[in-house]
């Protein structure tokens, strides 16, 4: 049911010293929420990302990526990015831990992707190819592929096991081209999806480079896309203030069959398909008052979180698109949101120079 940020009864409101949670009185209250850590930065926090084991949180801001221990709140690593022009800003727009937690990939405004050896605190390799800012990165689960999206209107697929770093440059945007703001790779690494300012979610087959589907339904540019952990669903957040869920199980099944036919797929040039099925949006999450800038899905797909220019974090139940609660506290846009793969923690990065970690334990319900 619709839930607006209007005064609610005290039992549906919880306050901290600089934050407040408003629970939806129209749904059963199943979660608690508490602020655990606040990390102060020297500039806007553009991105946040948990390691696969949930022990660490990486953040990106101007010139640095920082890594924090999620239990103690200790800052354990600062990765300083050098720039050709020292006087200019160099924002780190995206950070991604490798699945084994040993590497951190960062994408920056200088169009470079840096792969850091975290233990040594230094760059292991640099991936050059994009012509403009790199706004989004994602690792395949096996750590072999890195997917990147850029304002140069391309998605690139980098094979880290190949010393020549095979690159698939995808630029098939039909009649309309646009900057790429978000990319995500399916759990089995057969599909890549991208959100861009043309209001369409594009999905490609990794092995062939074929454009498989264009998900249409948003009325504004798409700032964030993420596959569910089973690869059958995709969640997108848009400048139209909405979050949408798409059932892409047909594509996932098709890619699985294709993978069985060719056990060793290779990256090739993209091709377009004129015979594309139309996959409708199956669920709308409506409630944000401004642009949705980031979405995240917990591995068991039990919760969806979204951050917005309205300075709020929304927690959704994807089974029925109901809003569980709204968390207010940031004094500027919630630019990035990430749910810990281990569950129980959510991180936010904001234009107010803060990154935060909140815990959302399940409430003990009496029968």
N, C-alpha and C positions, 0 to 999 in steps of 0.2 A: 504494500500500500504506500501511497505517497506520504513522505515525511519531510516537512519543511523545518527550517531552523527557527522555530517559534518557541516561546517559553514553555517548558515542560515541567511536570511535577517533580519534586525533589528526588523521588526514588528513581527517576530516569535521568538524573544529572549527577555528575561527579566532577569535582574540581581539584586541581593541583595549584601550586603557587603561581604558575603562569600558563596553565592549560585547563581545558574543560572538555569533558566528554558528554555528549547528548545521545542517550539511547533512544531508539525508536519505540515509542509506547505501543505501536501497533503489532509488534512481533515479540515472540518469546525471547527474553534476555538470557543469553547463553554464555556470554563472554564478559570478563572483567578487563580493565585496561589500566596500565600504570606506566608512567615515564621512568625509564631505567637509566639512560645516559643522555647527556647533551654535550656535543662536541663543537666548540667554538672555532670557526675558521676566520681567515683574514679576508675572505672574499665570498662571493656567491658560491654555494655548494650545488654544482651542476648535476651530480650523479652519486648514487650510493649502490653498493652491491655486496651481498653476503657471500662468504666462501661456502663451498658445498657442505662442509661439516658444521656451519653456523658459528664457528669460533671467532671469526674475524669479519670486520666490515671495512670495505674500501670506500673512500670518498674522493671526489675530484673537484678541484677549484682552480683558481688562477695559479698556473705554474707548478702545482704540486698535486700528487695523489697521496693520500694518507691512509694508513691501515691501523685499525683499532681492535683491541681485544674486547669482544662483546660481553665477556663475563666481568672483567675488572674495569673496563673503560680506559685502560692504558693505551696510549699511542705507541705502537710498536715499530712503525716504519714511516718515513717520509721520503717520497720519490720525487726529486726535483727535476723538472723538465727545462732544459736549456732552449733558448730561442735565439734566432739569428739577430733579431732586434730586441735588445734587452729592455728598452723602455716601453715596449708594447705589451699588452696583456696576452697571455697564452692560456686560455681556459681549457681544462681537461673536460671534455663533454661526455665521455663515457669510460667506465672502468668495468673490467670483467676478470674474475679469478678463473684460472684454468681448473678443470674438474679435480685435479689432484692437489690444488691449492699452492703449488710451487711457483706459479707464474701469475703475473697480473698484466693484462693487456689494457692499454689506455689509448683513447682516440682524442686528438686535440685539434685546435683551430688551425694549426699549421699543416693540416692534411696528412699528418704522419700517424702511423700506428706503432707504438712502442711496446715491445714485449719485455717485461722486467723479470729478472731472477730475484724473487723477494728476499731469500736468505742472504744473497750477496748485495742487495740494494742497488743493483746496476742493470743497465739495459743489456738484454741478451741478443736481441735483434730488432731491426726497424723494418717495417713494411711500408714501402713507398709505392704510390700508384694513384691515389686519389688526388684530385686537383683542387679540392676545397675542403672545408671543415668536415671532420669525421664525427658524426653525431651519435652513432650507435654501433655496438659490438655484441657478438654472441659467440660462445664456444659450442662446438658439438660435444656431446657427452663423452666421447672417447678422447677428446682433447686434440684431435687431428686437424679439424677445420676451425677457422675463425671467419665469421661473417661480418662484414662491415657495411655501413650505410653512410652516405655523404651528401653534402649540398651540391656536389658535382653531378647529381642525378643518377648515380650508379650504386649498385650493390656489388661487392666483390667477395669472392670466396677464396680464401687463402689456405693452401694445404701445407701445414707446418712440418709434415714428415718428408716432404719433397724439398730438397735443398735449394731448388730453383723457385720454390714458393709459387706453385701453379696458381694462376689467378683467372677467375671467371668474371668478366665484366658484364653485368646484366644491365641493359639499357632499353629493353623493350617496354615502353610505356604507351604503346599504341599511338594515338594522335596527340596525346597530351603528356608532356614531360614535367617533372617536378622534383624539388629537393626531397631527399630521403631522410626522414627523421628517426625512424626506428626499424630495426631488423630483428628477426627471431628465427632460429632453426628448430625443426621438429626433433623430438627425442631420438628418433632413429636416423637423423641427419639426411633424410630423403627430400625434405621440403624446406624451402626458405620463404618467409613472408616478410613484406616490407610495408610500412605505413608512410605516406607522403602527403604533401600539401594538396594533391589533386583529389582528395576525399576518398580514394580507393585503396583497399588492401590488395596488393598483388602477391600471388603465390606461384613459385616456380619449382620445378623438379631439379634437384641438385645435380644429378648425374647427366641429364641431357641439356639442361639450361632452358627447357621449354616453359613458357608461361602457361600455367595450368588454369588459373582462375583469377578473376577480378571481383572482389567482394565490394558491392556497392550498396550504400544505405546511409552512410554518414553524410552530413550536410556541411561539414567543415574539414579542414586538414587533419590528418591523423598523426598524432605525436607519439603514440606508443602502441606496440603490438607484442603479444606473447602467446606462445602455444601452451596448452594445458599439458600436464605431465604424461598423459597417455597419447598425446598427439592428435586426438580426435576433435579437440576444440581449439578455438583461437579467440582471444579477448583483445579488443581495441579501444583506445581512448582518443577522443577527438576534440577539436576546437568548437564543435557544436554542443559541448557541455555534457555529452553522453558517453557511456561505456556500452559496448555491444559484445555479445557472445555469438560466435558463428560455429555451426556444426560442420566441421571439415572432415568428418570420418570417411566420407566417400573418397576424398583425395588421399587420405592416409592409407586406406585399404588398397587403392590403386598403386601407390608408391611401393607398398610392401610386396605386392605381386611382381612389380617391375624389378624390385631388388632381388627377388628369388631367381628371376630369369638371368640376371647378370650379377654374379657375386662380386665382381670387381669393377664397379662403375668408374668411369673417368670423367673429368670435367671437360665440357665442350662448349662451343659457342652457343648462345641462346637462340632459340627459335620460337616463333609465336604459333598459337593454335587458334584457328577460327571457329572450331567446334568446342566451345567451352560451356559446361553446364552452369546454371545459375544457382549459387548457394545463398539462400536468404539468411538474414539475421534472425536468430531464434529467440533472442532475449535482449531487452533493453534495460540498462541500469540508469535510471534518471533521478537526479537529485542535486548534482553540483550546480552552483550558481555562476560558474565561469568556466573557462577552458579546462579540459582534462589534459594534463601534461604527462602523466605516467600511470601505468597499470602494472599489477603484479598478481600472480596466482600461486597459492601454496601448492606444494607437490601433490597432495592428495585432492586438490581442486575443491577443498571444502570452503575456502574463502577467497574472495577477490578484493584487493585493495586498490584504491585510486587516489591520486593526488592532483590538486587543481590550483589554478590561479586564484581561486576563492580562499586560499590559505588553509584549506581543510583536507584532512584525510578521511575518506569514506571506506567503510568495511561492508562488503556485500555478501549475501548468501546466494551463490550461483544456481542453487536448485530452483529458486523462484524469483530471483532478481530483487529480493527484499533488502533494504538497508538495515544493517544491524546497529551501527552507531556512527556518529560523526565526531572526529577529534579535531578540536581547535587549539591553537597554541602558537604556531608559527606566525610571524608578523609580516610575512611576504609569501609569494607563491610557493606551493609545494611542488618543486620541479621534478623530483625523483622519489620513487617509492620502491622498496623491495621487501618481500616476505622471506624470512629465513627458510632454507630448505628443510631444516629440522623442525620447523613449526614453533609457534609461541612467541616469536619476535617479529617486529616490523620496523623498518628503518625509513627515515625521510630525510631528504636534502632540500634546502630552501634558499630563496633569495635573501633571507634575513641573516645569512652567514652561518647558519646552524645546521648540523646534522643531528638527528635524534634517533634513539632506539627506545621503543615501547614494547612491553610485554603484554600479551593478551591471553592469559590463562582461562581455561574453561571453568565456568562456575560449577560448584558442586550442587547438583539439583536434588532436592528431597522429593520422594514420591508421596 
